[in-house]
């Protein structure tokens, strides 16, 4: 078994999951700020989706018009 020290509360964590979780949370702190800033600067994919939907509707309307005429 791993020889893990006791946590700050004095509770022994044999698996070390508390220490791994704290390391993950502390490591993720810097990335959280980067993710929060990303949506405000990226409007490109949303515009592409809107244009794609409009093109798809135009294609379906064109096929329906050719089929009915």
C-alpha positions as CSV (number, residue, x, y, z in Angstrom):
1,X,0.0,0.0,0.0
2,X,1.0,3.6,-0.5
3,X,2.3,5.4,2.5
4,X,0.2,8.7,2.3
5,X,0.4,11.3,5.0
6,X,-2.7,12.5,6.8
7,X,-4.6,15.4,5.4
8,X,-4.9,18.8,7.1
9,X,-8.0,17.7,9.0
10,X,-6.2,14.6,10.3
11,X,-8.2,12.1,8.3
12,X,-6.1,9.4,6.7
13,X,-6.8,8.9,3.0
14,X,-5.3,5.5,2.0
15,X,-6.1,5.9,-1.7
16,X,-4.7,9.4,-1.9
17,X,-7.7,10.6,-3.8
18,X,-8.1,13.7,-1.8
19,X,-4.5,14.8,-2.6
20,X,-5.0,14.0,-6.3
21,X,-8.3,15.9,-6.3
22,X,-6.7,19.0,-4.7
23,X,-3.9,18.8,-7.2
24,X,-6.4,18.7,-10.1
25,X,-8.4,21.6,-8.8
26,X,-5.3,23.7,-8.1
27,X,-3.9,22.8,-11.6
28,X,-7.2,23.6,-13.3
29,X,-7.4,27.1,-11.8
30,X,-5.3,28.7,-14.6
31,X,-7.3,27.0,-17.4
32,X,-10.6,28.2,-16.0
33,X,-9.7,31.8,-16.7
34,X,-8.7,31.0,-20.3
35,X,-11.9,29.1,-20.9
36,X,-14.0,32.0,-19.6
37,X,-12.3,34.4,-22.1
38,X,-12.7,32.2,-25.1
39,X,-16.5,32.4,-25.8
40,X,-16.4,36.2,-26.1
41,X,-13.7,36.2,-28.8
42,X,-15.0,33.3,-30.9
43,X,-18.0,34.2,-33.0
44,X,-16.8,32.5,-36.1
45,X,-18.2,29.0,-35.6
46,X,-21.6,30.3,-34.8
47,X,-21.7,32.3,-38.0
48,X,-20.7,29.2,-39.9
49,X,-23.5,27.2,-38.5
50,X,-26.1,29.9,-39.3
51,X,-24.8,30.1,-42.9
52,X,-24.8,26.3,-43.2
53,X,-28.4,26.1,-42.0
54,X,-29.5,28.8,-44.5
55,X,-27.7,26.9,-47.4
56,X,-29.3,23.6,-46.3
57,X,-32.8,25.2,-46.4
58,X,-32.1,26.7,-49.8
59,X,-31.0,23.3,-51.1
60,X,-34.1,21.6,-49.7
61,X,-36.3,24.3,-51.2
62,X,-34.6,24.0,-54.6
63,X,-35.0,20.2,-54.6
64,X,-38.7,20.5,-53.6
65,X,-39.2,23.1,-56.3
66,X,-37.6,20.9,-59.0
67,X,-39.6,17.9,-57.8
68,X,-43.0,19.7,-57.9
69,X,-42.5,21.5,-61.2
